[in-house]
């Protein structure tokens, strides 16, 4: 079954952007035979109140913070200074993706993405090399092939 991968990249060559600093994601579609093609970049999303209700993983999940309230309003719990609306907008952009490749992502955002069944891979590679590794990994998982070396 074909799937999509979201990539945080500023130049389309390297995985060089943090989740929080990228405005759009490069989207790649992987076909059943392992081939892939770039579909382009996502458009910045606007999250409406009904979308938060439809997607329970979106919203005020600040469990990674030391305080119970928003990181930004407290000036740090988790040190990120994040705007929840901005984070939700980014998550909405990649809801149809199987995984995210980025240089770095905070624990709270990672938790939100994993709740939506979006795996997160923090990597520092060229996009093409990373895609080959991720595609091979998912091929083995999907075909129930052991990941252990023989």
C-alpha positions in Angstrom: 0.0 0.0 0.0 1.4 3.4 -1.0 2.1 5.9 1.8 3.4 9.5 2.3 6.4 10.8 4.2 6.7 14.4 5.4 10.2 15.9 5.5 11.3 19.1 7.2 13.8 20.6 4.8 14.7 24.1 3.8 16.5 23.1 0.6 14.9 19.9 -0.7 18.3 18.1 -0.4 19.0 17.7 3.3 16.8 17.0 6.3 17.9 20.2 8.0 14.9 21.7 9.7 13.4 21.4 13.1 9.6 20.6 13.3 9.0 23.9 15.1 10.9 26.1 12.6 9.6 24.8 9.3 6.5 26.4 7.8 5.9 23.7 5.1 6.9 20.1 4.7 8.2 18.4 1.6 5.8 15.5 0.9 7.0 12.3 -0.8 4.7 9.5 -2.0 6.2 6.0 -1.7 4.7 3.4 -4.1 4.3 -0.3 -3.4 7.4 -1.2 -5.4 9.6 1.1 -3.3 9.8 3.9 -5.8 9.1 7.4 -4.6 8.3 10.8 -6.0 8.1 14.2 -4.5 4.6 15.6 -4.5 5.7 19.1 -3.5 5.3 21.1 -0.3 2.4 21.4 2.0 0.5 24.6 2.3 0.3 26.3 5.7 -2.8 25.1 7.5 -5.3 27.0 9.5 -6.8 24.9 12.3 -10.5 25.6 13.0 -12.1 24.8 16.3 -14.1 21.9 14.8 -10.9 20.3 13.5 -9.4 20.1 17.0 -12.6 18.3 18.1 -12.4 15.9 15.1 -8.7 15.2 15.9 -8.4 14.5 19.6 -4.6 14.4 19.4 -4.6 18.0 18.5 -5.2 20.6 21.3 -3.7 21.5 24.6 -1.4 18.5 25.2 1.2 20.0 27.4 2.1 16.7 29.2 5.7 17.1 28.2 5.9 20.4 30.1 6.7 20.7 33.7 3.7 23.0 34.3 0.2 22.1 33.4 -0.3 25.1 31.1 0.9 26.2 27.8 4.7 26.4 27.4 4.6 29.8 25.8 2.5 31.4 28.5 4.8 30.1 31.2 7.9 31.1 29.4 9.3 27.6 29.5 8.1 24.4 31.2 9.7 22.5 28.4 11.9 25.3 27.2 10.3 25.4 23.8 8.1 28.5 24.0 5.6 26.9 21.6 2.3 28.3 20.3 -0.2 25.5 20.4 -2.2 26.9 17.5 1.0 26.9 15.3 1.9 23.4 16.3 -1.6 22.2 15.5 -1.5 23.8 12.1 1.7 22.0 11.3 0.3 18.7 12.5 -2.8 19.1 10.3 -0.5 19.6 7.3 0.9 16.0 7.7 -2.0 14.1 9.0 -2.1 11.8 5.9 1.6 10.9 6.3 3.0 7.7 7.7 6.1 9.3 9.2 8.0 12.6 9.6 11.7 13.0 8.9 13.2 16.1 10.6 16.3 17.2 12.3 14.7 17.7 15.7 11.3 17.6 17.3 10.2 18.3 20.9 8.8 15.5 23.1 5.3 17.0 23.3 5.0 17.3 19.6 6.4 13.8 19.1 3.8 12.4 21.4 1.0 14.2 19.6 2.2 12.9 16.2 2.6 9.3 17.6 -1.0 9.5 18.9 -2.0 10.1 15.2 0.1 7.1 14.1 2.8 9.3 12.5 6.2 7.9 13.3 8.9 10.5 13.9 12.5 10.0 12.8 15.0 12.6 13.9 17.8 12.3 11.4 20.6 14.3 9.9 20.9 12.9 6.4 20.5 13.8 2.8 16.9 13.2 1.9 17.5 10.6 -0.7 19.7 8.5 1.6 17.2 8.7 4.4 14.3 7.8 2.2 16.1 4.6 1.0 16.6 3.6 4.6 13.1 4.4 5.7 11.5 2.7 2.7 13.6 -0.4 3.3 12.6 -0.4 7.0 8.8 -0.1 6.2 9.1 -2.8 3.5 10.5 -5.2 6.1 7.8 -4.2 8.6 5.0 -4.5 6.1 6.2 -7.9 4.9 6.9 -9.2 8.4 10.6 -9.6 7.7 13.0 -9.6 10.7 14.9 -6.4 11.2 17.8 -8.4 12.8 20.9 -9.0 10.8 21.2 -12.7 9.7 
